[in-house]
Amino acid sequence: MISTYLTYRSYAADLSKSLQQISQNTVVAREAQFFKDNIGSIKSVDDFMKNTRVFNYAMKAYGLEDMTNSKAFIRKVLQSDVNDQDSFVRKLTDTRFLTFAKAFNFATDGKVATSPIVAMDADDQDDTIGLYNDQRIKKGATAATEAKYYQETISLVRDVDDLLANQRLLAYALESVGLDPKIMSQTTLRSVLTSDVLDPDSYANQFADTRFRDLAAAFSFSADGSVSPGVGAQTAAQVADTVYFNYEAKGAGASPAAATFKANYYESMIGSITSVDQLLADDKLLTVALIGAGLDPSLQSKIQLRDVLTSDLNDPDSVANTLDADSYRLLAARFNFNTDGTVSGGAGAQTETQRAQTITTFFSGYDDDAIAAEGRETTYFKLLLPNMGSISEMQSNSRVYNYALRAYGIDPATVSKTTIRNVLQSDLNNPASFANTSRDPRLKALAAAFNFGADGLAQPAKAAQSKNSILAMAQVVVAKAGTDKTLQDQAKAEATYYGQAILDVGSVDQFLNNTLLVDFALKSASLENDRLSNETLKKILTSDPLNARSFVNQSGNAKYRALAAAFNFNADGSVPPQASVQAQTRSDTIATIDLYARQTLELTVGDQSEGARLALYFQRKAPEITSAYSILGDKALFQVARTALGLPATMSNASIETQAAAITKKLELADLKDSKKLEKFLGRFMAMYDITNSQNSASSFASILFANR
């Protein structure tokens, strides 16, 4: 009689080859093809159970074939919420049922859970909102760079022609007054810039558009284009005005950069204020003072403000004291104006303390209105976007459309809707697509954030991996870290990064270009030490695990096949859209087919040796063992462990905690993650099994699995 060990080794020595031979068996291959062809038509648990061949195939794949008649029980398993610790399947001690439930996508009502087809998935929506909320800061930073250049360079301008020759300076000045540099002729600009704004007949004053007068007033050019000695093209006040209005013109007025500029201006100029009228005449100073007191500058009357600032706070009948808002009394207290609007003493309009208080509270409130406005737009965007099934619908709603473009740094006024439509319809995996050939990273980022197809309609989001596959990888990597807390924390951090970054992968090349993603995937597949080239990895990842002639199947390396099965890459390296309704993901279908082949192999082995079958089963389940309770919850695993460890059969009468302690005392669970130590453990089991069963026939494998159920 051939020993259990020799029977086991005859199959396990080259397990990939053994599985390949089983898979090529005519009956096995036919059943696998039927399952693959029909699982996509399953829309509910009822459909699943009515299709006997599909149902029986799946049950056998997950080692549950003796439960095929217990359909009421299996229905409860499949309709359990696998994420709810109190659900039916989570309370079962046999983890095979949870594995079975996780392999399918049934909701608690028995129907296949649907993935809504939306213009933008949740992660991209969060990213877009984050970008939108950051736009003020980014605009401010860009505007600050230009402001710095302007302030450093404008003093070098000696005449109007110097300014006209420097397109960067000129554009900055024109934008500050709201004029488009692209449509202004040099002749017109020269005539405007050399106009005397006090002369009603001057060139600038002939325009109905007051922006031309504002431009002329912003500079100090003489009629011949020269500048007065010691004055320059602009006075300090004119430079400050130009910078101030440029921040506002670029939508960066409420940015940190603009706030810093305004605060610096305030600190440098407030000491020169000697009357209330002088303060009221300088909107830049007044704005900082009002915001610092908690008042909205756009809602204030300068007549009333004069009365507030000149109020005697010791007089209960003064204007500041009779107004309801405390902010007016705070504003009056921040200044030292007499009732006639003058300033007495040497302290000036504000003491150092008052000035510091104004600046501090200004920084606390300068962006309150902007943040509130952004919040309103974000709420509207989140509410309306999910209902938009096409580009046309989105473009017809200006608030949603403008929000999306501004989030990606695009001014809706500067680009046509036709261009944006072409961008959103682009396939980013096609180098010749409109978005890719635009060479504008903002347009590519915009296209990547949406799920529109070439027809302009929303389509299912693309995903390089299913959530189940990502989770499975993470669990393997974390388990490999062992019990060392530092290694555990590192593995969890890697898993978190992977889970987020893989969602943005749109092609196999993009995946391979991220070494952190590649290293994590290889570690999960136990290929981290194989030194695979990107060329080989690309062949693996673009292989079809269900095609016998594909690279991974021809390689004979089961690890290659498992890695390919974990991803959704097409043969060309692109990522397909996810099906909105699917009973199983591609990865789960492949896993089911592989498990069926493995179960068939184990059955074949079991016909020769029940012990060898138990050993193969334990070998397959070992990566999933995380504690002694994993073993105790599976009758077959427990049979192997009890036999190998020499534990008495009577230990089953002890408490579950006592049994777990007995196993942990004799078995180092980490050894089961080491292939050599696992083989040694199984060898001990098979030797003990042969001794124990030399004169007694073994219990059937099925009876072991379902004993005491």
C-alpha positions in Angstrom: 0.0 0.0 0.0 1.4 3.4 -1.0 1.9 5.7 2.0 -0.2 8.8 2.4 3.0 10.9 2.0 3.9 9.4 -1.3 0.4 9.9 -2.6 0.5 13.5 -1.5 3.9 14.2 -3.0 2.9 12.7 -6.4 0.5 15.6 -6.8 2.0 18.3 -4.6 5.5 18.1 -6.0 4.4 19.9 -9.1 1.0 21.3 -8.1 0.7 23.6 -11.0 1.1 20.8 -13.5 -1.4 18.6 -11.5 -4.0 21.4 -11.6 -3.4 22.1 -15.2 -4.0 18.4 -16.1 -7.2 18.5 -14.0 -8.3 21.7 -15.7 -7.8 20.2 -19.1 -10.0 17.2 -18.3 -12.9 17.3 -20.8 -15.6 17.3 -18.1 -13.8 19.9 -15.9 -13.1 22.2 -18.8 -16.7 21.9 -20.1 -18.1 22.8 -16.6 -15.7 25.7 -16.2 -16.7 27.1 -19.6 -20.4 26.8 -18.8 -19.9 28.6 -15.5 -17.9 31.3 -17.1 -20.5 31.8 -19.9 -23.5 31.9 -17.5 -22.4 33.6 -14.3 -22.8 36.9 -16.0 -26.6 36.3 -16.6 -27.2 35.7 -12.9 -29.2 38.7 -11.4 -30.4 37.3 -8.1 -30.0 34.4 -5.6 -33.1 32.8 -7.2 -31.4 32.9 -10.6 -28.3 31.4 -9.1 -30.1 28.5 -7.4 -32.3 27.8 -10.4 -29.3 27.3 -12.6 -28.4 24.0 -11.2 -25.1 23.6 -13.1 -23.9 27.0 -12.1 -25.0 26.6 -8.5 -23.6 23.1 -8.1 -20.3 24.2 -9.7 -19.9 27.1 -7.3 -20.8 24.9 -4.3 -18.3 22.3 -5.2 -15.6 25.0 -5.8 -16.0 26.2 -2.2 -16.1 22.8 -0.7 -19.8 22.9 0.0 -21.2 20.3 -2.4 -22.7 18.2 0.4 -24.8 21.3 1.2 -26.4 21.8 -2.2 -29.8 20.6 -1.0 -29.7 23.0 2.0 -30.8 25.9 -0.2 -32.6 27.9 2.6 -29.4 27.8 4.6 -27.3 28.8 1.6 -29.7 31.6 0.7 -29.2 33.1 4.2 -25.5 32.9 3.7 -25.5 34.6 0.3 -27.9 37.4 1.5 -25.8 38.2 4.5 -24.0 41.5 4.8 -20.4 40.3 4.9 -19.4 43.6 6.4 -21.8 43.3 9.3 -20.2 41.5 12.2 -23.7 40.6 13.4 -24.9 39.1 10.1 -25.9 35.4 9.7 -22.7 34.4 7.9 -20.4 36.2 10.3 -21.8 34.2 13.2 -21.0 30.9 11.6 -17.9 29.2 13.0 -17.0 27.6 9.6 -15.3 30.3 7.6 -15.9 28.6 4.3 -19.4 30.0 4.3 -18.0 33.6 4.7 -15.5 32.9 1.9 -18.4 31.7 -0.3 -20.5 34.7 0.4 -17.7 37.1 -0.3 -17.2 35.5 -3.7 -20.6 36.8 -4.9 -22.2 40.2 -5.1 -25.6 39.6 -3.7 -27.4 42.2 -1.6 -29.5 41.5 1.4 -32.7 41.4 -0.7 -31.3 38.6 -2.8 -30.6 40.7 -5.9 -27.2 41.3 -7.4 -25.9 44.5 -5.8 -25.8 47.2 -8.5 -23.0 49.7 -9.0 -24.6 53.0 -9.9 -23.5 54.5 -13.2 -22.4 58.0 -12.3 -20.4 60.7 -14.0 -17.9 60.6 -11.2 -17.2 58.0 -8.6 -16.9 58.8 -4.9 -13.1 58.9 -4.7 -12.8 61.2 -7.7 -15.6 63.4 -6.3 -13.7 63.8 -3.0 -10.6 64.7 -5.0 -12.4 67.2 -7.1 -14.0 68.9 -4.0 -10.6 69.0 -2.4 -9.1 70.6 -5.5 -11.9 73.1 -5.7 -11.4 74.1 -2.0 -7.7 74.5 -2.7 -8.2 76.7 -5.8 -8.1 80.0 -3.8 -4.8 79.0 -2.2 -3.4 78.0 -5.6 -4.6 81.1 -7.3 -3.2 83.2 -4.6 0.2 81.5 -4.8 0.3 82.0 -8.6 -0.8 85.6 -8.2 1.8 86.2 -5.5 4.5 85.0 -7.9 3.4 87.5 -10.6 3.0 90.2 -8.0 6.6 89.7 -6.8 7.8 90.0 -10.4 5.7 93.1 -11.0 6.8 94.9 -7.9 10.5 94.1 -8.6 10.4 95.0 -12.3 8.0 98.0 -12.6 10.6 100.3 -11.1 12.9 99.5 -14.1 10.4 101.0 -16.6 11.7 104.3 -18.0 9.0 105.1 -20.5 5.8 103.8 -21.9 7.6 101.8 -24.6 9.5 99.8 -21.9 6.2 98.8 -20.5 4.7 97.9 -23.8 7.7 95.8 -24.7 7.4 93.7 -21.5 4.4 91.5 -22.1 4.4 90.0 -18.7 4.3 93.4 -16.9 1.8 94.7 -19.4 -0.5 91.8 -19.0 -0.4 92.1 -15.2 -1.4 95.8 -15.4 -4.2 95.2 -17.8 -5.6 92.3 -15.8 -5.7 94.5 -12.7 -8.2 96.8 -14.4 -10.1 93.9 -16.1 -8.8 94.3 -19.6 -7.8 91.4 -21.8 -4.1 91.7 -23.0 -4.8 89.5 -26.0 -7.3 92.0 -27.7 -5.5 95.3 -27.0 -3.4 96.9 -29.7 -0.1 98.6 -28.9 -1.3 101.8 -30.5 -4.4 102.0 -28.4 -2.6 101.1 -25.2 0.1 103.7 -25.8 -2.5 106.4 -26.3 -4.4 105.3 -23.2 -1.3 105.1 -21.0 -0.2 108.6 -22.0 -3.6 110.2 -21.4 -4.2 112.9 -18.8 -7.2 111.5 -16.9 -7.9 115.1 -15.6 -8.5 116.2 -19.1 -12.0 115.3 -20.2 -10.9 115.4 -23.9 -8.0 113.0 -23.4 -7.9 109.7 -25.3 -8.7 107.5 -22.3 -11.7 109.6 -21.4 -13.2 109.1 -24.8 -14.1 105.5 -24.1 -17.4 104.7 -22.5 -15.6 101.8 -20.8 -14.2 103.2 -17.6 -11.5 100.5 -17.5 -9.4 102.5 -20.0 -9.5 105.5 -17.6 -8.6 103.2 -14.7 -5.6 102.0 -16.7 -4.4 105.5 -17.4 -4.9 106.5 -13.8 -2.8 103.6 -12.7 0.4 105.1 -14.3 2.3 108.3 -14.2 3.4 108.6 -17.9 3.7 112.0 -19.4 2.0 112.8 -22.7 5.2 111.9 -24.6 5.4 108.5 -22.7 8.3 109.5 -20.4 8.3 109.4 -16.6 9.1 112.2 -14.3 12.5 111.9 -12.6 12.2 110.3 -9.1 8.7 109.2 -9.7 8.9 106.3 -12.2 6.1 104.6 -14.1 4.0 104.3 -11.0 4.0 105.8 -7.5 4.1 103.4 -4.5 0.4 103.9 -4.1 -0.3 103.1 -7.8 1.8 99.9 -7.5 -0.1 98.9 -4.4 -3.4 99.5 -6.1 -2.3 97.5 -9.2 -1.3 94.5 -7.0 -4.4 94.7 -4.9 -6.7 94.8 -7.8 -4.8 92.0 -9.6 -5.5 89.7 -6.7 -9.2 90.5 -6.9 -9.3 90.2 -10.7 -7.8 86.7 -10.6 -10.3 85.5 -8.0 -7.6 85.3 -5.4 -8.7 88.2 -3.2 -9.6 85.8 -0.3 -6.4 83.7 -0.6 -3.7 83.6 2.1 -1.3 85.3 -0.3 -3.6 88.2 -0.9 -4.4 88.4 2.8 -0.7 88.7 3.6 -0.3 91.5 1.0 -3.3 93.4 2.5 -2.0 92.9 6.0 1.5 94.1 5.1 0.0 97.1 3.3 -2.1 97.9 6.3 0.8 97.8 8.7 2.9 100.0 6.5 0.3 102.6 5.9 -2.0 102.9 8.9 0.6 104.9 10.8 0.2 107.7 8.2 -3.5 108.1 8.8 -4.3 111.3 10.7 -8.1 111.6 10.1 -11.1 109.4 9.7 -11.7 110.7 6.2 -8.2 109.7 5.2 -9.0 106.1 6.4 -12.4 106.1 4.6 -10.7 107.2 1.4 -8.4 104.2 1.3 -10.5 101.1 0.6 -7.6 98.8 1.1 -7.0 100.0 4.6 -10.7 100.2 5.4 -11.4 96.6 4.2 -8.8 95.2 6.6 -10.2 97.2 9.5 -13.8 96.2 8.8 -13.0 92.5 8.4 -10.8 92.7 11.5 -13.9 93.9 13.4 -16.1 91.2 11.9 -17.9 93.4 9.4 -18.6 92.7 5.7 -17.1 95.6 3.7 -19.6 95.2 0.9 -22.5 96.0 3.2 -21.2 99.1 4.9 -22.1 102.8 4.3 -19.1 105.1 4.6 -21.4 107.8 6.1 -22.4 105.4 8.9 -18.9 104.2 9.3 -17.7 107.8 9.8 -20.2 108.2 12.6 -19.2 104.8 14.2 -15.5 105.7 14.0 -16.0 109.1 15.6 -18.3 107.8 18.3 -17.6 108.4 22.0 -18.0 104.9 23.5 -18.5 106.5 26.9 -21.7 108.1 25.5 -24.5 105.5 25.5 -26.3 107.6 22.8 -23.4 107.6 20.4 -23.9 105.9 17.0 -21.6 102.9 17.8 -23.5 102.3 21.1 -27.0 102.5 19.5 -26.3 100.0 16.7 -27.2 96.4 17.5 -24.0 94.7 16.3 -21.1 94.6 18.8 -18.8 94.7 15.8 -19.4 98.4 15.4 -18.4 99.1 19.0 -15.3 96.9 18.4 -14.4 98.9 15.3 -14.7 102.2 17.2 -12.6 100.9 20.0 -9.9 99.8 17.6 -9.3 103.5 16.6 -8.4 106.8 18.4 -10.5 109.2 16.3 -12.0 112.2 18.1 -15.6 113.1 17.5 -14.5 115.5 14.8 -12.6 112.8 13.0 -9.1 114.0 13.9 -6.4 112.2 15.9 -5.0 113.7 19.1 -1.7 112.8 20.8 1.2 110.8 19.5 -0.4 107.4 19.3 -1.9 108.1 15.8 -5.0 106.5 14.5 -4.1 103.2 16.2 -1.8 102.1 18.9 0.6 99.2 18.3 -1.8 97.0 20.3 -4.8 98.1 18.3 -3.0 97.5 15.1 -1.9 94.0 16.1 -5.5 93.2 17.2 -6.9 94.3 13.9 -4.3 92.3 11.9 -4.9 89.2 14.0 -8.7 89.2 13.7 -8.4 90.1 10.0 -6.4 86.9 9.4 -9.1 85.0 11.3 -11.9 86.2 9.2 -10.6 87.3 5.8 -11.8 84.1 4.0 -15.0 83.4 6.0 -17.3 84.5 3.2 -15.2 82.7 0.6 -15.3 79.5 2.6 -19.1 79.8 3.1 -19.6 80.4 -0.7 -17.4 77.4 -1.5 -19.4 75.3 0.9 -22.6 76.2 -0.8 -21.2 75.4 -4.2 -19.8 72.1 -3.0 -23.2 71.1 -1.5 -24.8 71.9 -4.8 -22.2 70.0 -6.8 -22.6 66.9 -4.6 -26.3 67.1 -4.8 -26.7 67.6 -8.6 -23.8 65.7 -10.2 -25.0 62.1 -9.4 -28.1 62.8 -11.4 -26.2 63.8 -14.6 -25.9 61.0 -17.0 -24.2 62.8 -19.9 -21.8 65.6 -20.7 -24.7 67.6 -22.2 -26.6 67.5 -18.8 -23.5 68.7 -17.0 -22.7 71.5 -19.4 -26.3 72.7 -19.2 -25.9 73.4 -15.5 -23.5 76.2 -15.3 -22.9 75.9 -11.5 -21.9 72.2 -11.7 -19.9 72.7 -14.9 -18.0 75.7 -13.7 -17.3 74.0 -10.4 -15.7 71.0 -12.1 -13.6 73.2 -14.4 -12.4 75.5 -11.7 -11.5 72.6 -9.5 -8.9 71.6 -12.1 -7.7 75.1 -12.6 -9.6 75.9 -15.8 -11.4 79.2 -16.2 -14.7 78.3 -17.9 -14.6 81.7 -19.7 -11.3 80.8 -21.5 -12.3 77.5 -23.1 -15.2 76.4 -25.2 -17.7 73.8 -24.2 -16.9 71.9 -27.4 -13.3 71.6 -26.3 -14.3 70.4 -22.9 -16.7 67.9 -24.5 -13.9 66.5 -26.5 -11.7 66.3 -23.4 -14.4 64.4 -21.4 -15.0 62.0 -24.2 -11.3 61.1 -24.5 -9.9 57.7 -23.8 -6.7 58.5 -21.8 -5.3 55.1 -22.7 -5.2 56.3 -26.3 -2.1 58.5 -26.9 -3.9 60.1 -29.8 -7.0 61.1 -27.8 -8.0 64.7 -27.6 -7.0 65.1 -24.0 -3.6 63.5 -24.4 -2.7 65.5 -27.5 -3.7 68.8 -25.8 -0.5 68.5 -23.7 -2.4 70.4 -20.9 -2.2 68.4 -17.7 -5.3 70.1 -16.4 -7.3 68.8 -19.2 -6.0 65.3 -18.7 -6.8 65.5 -15.0 -10.3 66.6 -15.8 -10.8 63.8 -18.2 -9.5 61.2 -15.7 -11.9 62.5 -13.0 -15.1 61.6 -15.0 -16.6 58.4 -16.3 -17.9 59.6 -19.7 -17.6 57.4 -22.7 -16.9 58.3 -26.3 -20.7 58.8 -26.8 -20.8 61.4 -24.0 -22.8 59.2 -21.7 -21.8 58.2 -18.2 -20.4 54.7 -18.0 -19.3 52.4 -15.2 -16.1 53.4 -13.5 -12.9 51.7 -14.6 -11.0 49.7 -12.0 -7.7 47.9 -12.2 -8.8 45.7 -9.3 -12.0 44.8 -7.5 -12.4 45.8 -3.9 -12.4 42.2 -2.9 -9.1 41.6 -4.7 -7.5 44.7 -3.1 -8.7 43.6 0.4 -7.3 40.0 -0.2 -3.9 41.4 -1.2 -3.8 43.6 1.9 -4.7 40.7 4.2 -1.9 38.6 2.8 0.7 41.4 3.2 -0.4 42.2 6.7 -0.4 38.5 7.7 3.2 38.2 6.3 4.3 40.9 8.7 3.8 38.5 11.6 3.3 39.8 15.2 6.1 42.4 15.2 4.2 45.7 15.8 6.6 47.8 13.7 6.3 45.4 10.8 2.6 45.3 11.2 2.2 49.1 11.2 4.4 49.3 8.1 2.4 46.7 6.3 -0.9 48.4 7.2 0.5 51.7 6.0 1.5 50.1 2.7 -1.9 48.5 2.4 -3.6 51.8 3.0 -1.5 53.5 0.3 -2.0 50.7 -2.1 -5.8 50.7 -1.6 -6.0 54.4 -2.4 -3.4 54.6 -5.2 -4.6 51.5 -7.2 -7.9 53.3 -7.7 -6.2 55.8 -9.9 -4.5 53.3 -12.1 -5.8 53.4 -15.7 -3.3 51.1 -17.5 -0.8 48.4 -16.9 2.0 50.8 -17.7 0.8 53.3 -15.1 0.8 50.5 -12.6 4.3 49.3 -13.5 5.6 52.9 -13.2 4.7 53.0 -9.5 7.3 50.8 -7.8 5.4 51.0 -4.5 2.3 49.4 -6.1 4.4 46.8 -7.9 6.3 45.8 -4.7 3.1 45.5 -2.7 1.5 43.3 -5.4 4.6 41.1 -5.7 4.7 40.7 -1.9 1.1 39.6 -1.8 1.8 37.0 -4.5 5.0 35.8 -2.9 7.0 36.9 -5.9 9.0 39.6 -4.2 12.2 37.7 -4.5 11.8 36.5 -8.1 13.3 39.7 -9.7 10.7 39.9 -12.4 11.3 42.5 -15.1 8.6 44.9 -16.1 8.4 43.2 -19.4 7.6 39.9 -17.7 5.2 41.5 -15.3 3.4 43.1 -18.2 3.0 39.7 -19.9 1.7 38.3 -16.6 -0.8 41.2 -15.9 -2.2 41.2 -19.4 -2.7 37.5 -19.6 -6.1 35.9 -19.6 -6.0 33.3 -16.7 -9.0 31.5 -18.3 -7.2 31.0 -21.7 -5.1 27.9 -21.6 -2.7 29.3 -24.1 -2.0 32.6 -22.3 1.4 33.4 -20.9 0.6 32.7 -17.3 -0.9 29.3 -18.1 1.9 28.3 -20.4 4.5 29.4 -17.8 3.4 26.6 -15.4 3.8 29.0 -12.5 0.7 29.1 -10.4 1.8 32.4 -8.7 1.9 34.1 -12.1 -1.7 33.0 -12.8 -2.9 34.1 -9.3 -1.3 37.6 -9.9 -2.9 38.0 -13.3 -6.3 36.9 -11.8 -6.0 39.6 -9.1 -6.2 42.4 -11.8 -8.6 43.5 -14.5 -6.2 44.5 -17.2 -7.1 43.9 -20.9 -4.7 42.3 -23.3 -3.6 45.7 -24.5 -3.0 46.9 -20.9 -6.0 49.1 -20.6 -8.6 48.9 -17.8 -12.2 48.1 -18.7 -15.2 49.7 -17.2 -16.8 47.7 -14.4 -20.1 46.0 -15.1 -22.8 47.8 -13.2 -24.6 44.5 -12.4 -22.5 41.4 -11.9 -22.9 38.5 -9.6 -19.1 38.0 -9.5 -16.1 40.2 -10.5 -13.7 38.8 -13.0 -11.2 38.0 -10.2 -13.9 36.1 -8.2 -14.9 34.1 -11.3 -11.4 33.1 -11.9 -10.9 32.2 -8.2 -14.1 30.0 -8.4 -12.9 28.2 -11.5 -9.5 27.6 -9.9 -11.1 26.4 -6.7 -13.2 24.0 -8.6 -10.1 22.5 -10.3 -8.4 22.3 -6.9 -11.5 20.6 -5.3 -11.6 18.1 -8.2 -7.9 17.4 -7.7 -8.4 16.8 -4.0 -11.4 14.5 -4.7 -9.2 12.6 -7.1 -6.5 12.3 -4.5 -9.1 11.3 -1.9 -10.1 8.3 -3.9 -6.5 7.1 -3.4 -5.8 8.4 0.1 -8.1 10.3 2.4 -5.0 11.5 4.4 -3.4 12.9 1.3 -6.6 14.8 0.5 -6.7 16.3 4.0 -3.0 17.3 3.6 -3.8 19.1 0.3 -6.8 20.8 1.9 -4.7 22.0 4.8 -2.0 23.2 2.4 -4.6 25.2 0.5 -6.2 26.8 3.6 -3.0 27.5 5.5 -2.6 31.1 4.2 -6.0 31.9 5.6 -5.2 30.6 9.1 -4.8 33.6 11.4 -5.4 32.0 14.8 -6.1 28.7 16.5 -9.8 29.6 16.1 -9.4 29.4 12.3 -8.4 25.8 12.8 -11.1 25.0 15.3 -13.8 26.5 13.1 -13.0 24.1 10.2 -13.4 20.4 11.0 -10.9 19.2 8.3 -8.2 21.7 9.5 -8.8 20.6 13.1 -8.5 16.9 12.1 -5.1 17.6 10.5 -3.9 19.8 13.4 -5.1 17.4 16.1 -3.5 14.4 14.4 -0.2 16.2 13.7 0.1 17.6 17.2 -0.9 14.3 18.9 -3.8 15.9 20.7 -6.4 13.5 22.1 -9.9 13.1 20.4 -11.4 13.9 23.8 -10.1 17.4 23.7 -13.2 18.3 21.7 -15.1 18.1 25.0 -13.1 21.0 26.4 -14.0 24.7 26.2 -13.1 26.4 22.9 -10.6 28.6 24.8 -8.9 25.5 26.2 -8.7 23.8 22.8 -7.3 27.0 21.3 -4.7 27.2 24.0 -3.7 23.6 23.4 -3.1 24.2 19.7 -1.2 27.4 20.2 1.0 25.7 22.8 2.2 23.1 20.3 2.0 24.9 17.0 3.7 28.2 16.0 1.1 29.6 13.6 3.7 31.7 11.9 5.3 28.5 10.7 2.3 27.8 8.5 3.3 30.9 6.4 6.7 29.3 5.6 6.3 26.7 2.8 9.2 24.5 4.1 7.9 24.5 7.7 4.4 23.9 6.4 5.6 20.8 4.4 7.3 19.5 7.5 4.1 19.9 9.6 2.1 18.1 6.9 4.7 15.4 6.7 4.3 14.8 10.5 0.5 14.7 10.0 0.7 12.1 7.3 3.0 9.9 9.2 0.7 10.1 12.3 -2.3 9.6 10.0 -0.9 6.3 8.6 -0.1 5.0 12.1 -3.5 5.9 13.4 -5.4 4.5 10.4 -3.3 1.5 9.6 -5.9 -0.9 10.8 -9.0 1.3 10.8 -10.7 2.9 7.7 -10.6 6.7 7.9 -13.7 8.7 8.2 -14.8 10.2 4.9 -13.6 13.7 4.2 -17.2 14.9 3.9 -18.1 13.5 7.3 -15.1 15.3 8.8 -16.2 18.6 7.2 -19.8 18.4 8.3 -19.6 16.5 11.6 -21.8 17.8 14.3 -23.3 20.3 12.0 
